Amino acid sequence: MYKKNKKNLLVRYINKGKQPSRRQDAETIYKPNGMVYVIKTDFLENKTPIPTPKMGYVFVDKNTSINIDDKIDVKLANLTWNELNVKNDKPNKSN
């Protein structure tokens, strides 16, 4: 898990102190999803740990990225896709 620091870089999140009783009161933290990594080949050749302290990031919401590892995930992705497309295809009732 990661959080943004003052320089807007992601740093490892270490929970220090009391947990809030409501999730809404907790700090915003981020979890990498491994969707895309853009790195120089020498990072791989030198076995540099990922992520690095100065690695950039792109925030992806739940409707944009679905993790597919097996057949059930494919079915869930199709259901989600169809659900989102039905909502977006509905005519605007305000006209």
C-alpha positions as CSV (number, residue, x, y, z in Angstrom):
1,M,0.0,0.0,0.0
2,Y,1.1,3.5,-0.8
3,K,0.3,7.1,0.0
4,K,1.3,10.4,-1.7
5,N,4.0,12.4,0.0
6,K,4.4,16.2,-0.2
7,K,6.3,15.9,-3.5
8,N,3.3,14.0,-5.0
9,L,5.4,10.8,-5.1
10,L,4.1,7.5,-3.8
11,V,5.8,6.2,-0.7
12,R,5.1,3.0,1.2
13,Y,2.2,3.4,3.7
14,I,3.1,2.4,7.2
15,N,0.2,2.6,9.7
16,K,1.3,4.5,12.7
17,G,-1.2,5.0,15.5
18,K,-4.8,4.4,16.1
19,Q,-7.1,3.2,13.2
20,P,-10.1,5.5,12.6
21,S,-13.4,3.9,13.5
22,R,-14.9,4.9,10.1
23,R,-13.3,4.1,6.7
24,Q,-14.3,7.6,5.5
25,D,-12.0,9.1,8.2
26,A,-8.9,7.0,7.1
27,E,-6.0,8.4,5.1
28,T,-6.2,7.9,1.3
29,I,-4.0,5.0,0.4
30,Y,-3.3,3.3,-3.0
31,K,-2.7,-0.2,-4.1
32,P,-0.7,-0.9,-7.3
33,N,-2.6,-3.1,-9.8
34,G,0.3,-4.0,-12.1
35,M,-1.6,-2.9,-15.2
36,V,1.4,-1.1,-16.8
37,Y,5.0,-0.7,-16.0
38,V,7.2,1.5,-18.2
39,I,10.9,1.0,-17.2
40,K,14.3,1.0,-18.7
41,T,15.8,-2.4,-19.5
42,D,18.7,-1.8,-17.1
43,F,16.2,-1.9,-14.2
44,L,15.4,-5.5,-15.2
45,E,18.9,-6.4,-16.0
46,N,20.1,-5.1,-12.6
47,K,17.1,-6.6,-10.8
48,T,16.1,-3.2,-9.4
49,P,13.1,-3.6,-7.1
50,I,9.8,-2.1,-8.4
51,P,8.5,0.3,-7.5
52,T,11.4,2.7,-7.1
53,P,11.2,5.8,-4.9
54,K,10.8,8.2,-7.9
55,M,8.4,6.0,-10.0
56,G,5.5,7.8,-11.5
57,Y,1.9,6.5,-11.4
58,V,-1.5,6.7,-13.1
59,F,-4.7,6.5,-11.1
60,V,-7.2,4.1,-12.5
61,D,-10.7,3.8,-11.2
62,K,-12.7,0.6,-10.8
63,N,-14.7,1.1,-13.9
64,T,-11.6,1.5,-16.1
65,S,-9.6,-1.5,-14.9
66,I,-10.8,-5.0,-14.1
67,N,-8.3,-7.6,-13.0
68,I,-8.8,-10.8,-15.1
69,D,-7.1,-13.9,-13.9
70,D,-9.6,-16.7,-14.7
71,K,-12.9,-17.6,-16.5
72,I,-15.0,-16.2,-13.7
73,D,-13.2,-12.9,-13.9
74,V,-14.0,-12.8,-17.7
75,K,-17.7,-13.3,-16.9
76,L,-17.6,-10.6,-14.3
77,A,-15.8,-8.2,-16.7
78,N,-18.4,-8.9,-19.4
79,L,-21.3,-8.3,-16.9
80,T,-19.7,-5.0,-15.7
81,W,-19.0,-3.9,-19.3
82,N,-22.6,-4.6,-20.3
83,E,-24.0,-2.9,-17.2
84,L,-21.9,0.3,-17.9
85,N,-22.9,0.4,-21.5
86,V,-26.6,0.0,-20.7
87,K,-26.3,2.9,-18.2
88,N,-24.5,5.1,-20.8
89,D,-26.9,4.3,-23.6
90,K,-30.0,5.4,-21.7
91,P,-31.6,8.6,-23.1
92,N,-31.4,11.7,-21.1
93,K,-34.9,12.2,-19.4
94,S,-34.3,15.9,-18.8
95,N,-35.1,16.8,-22.5
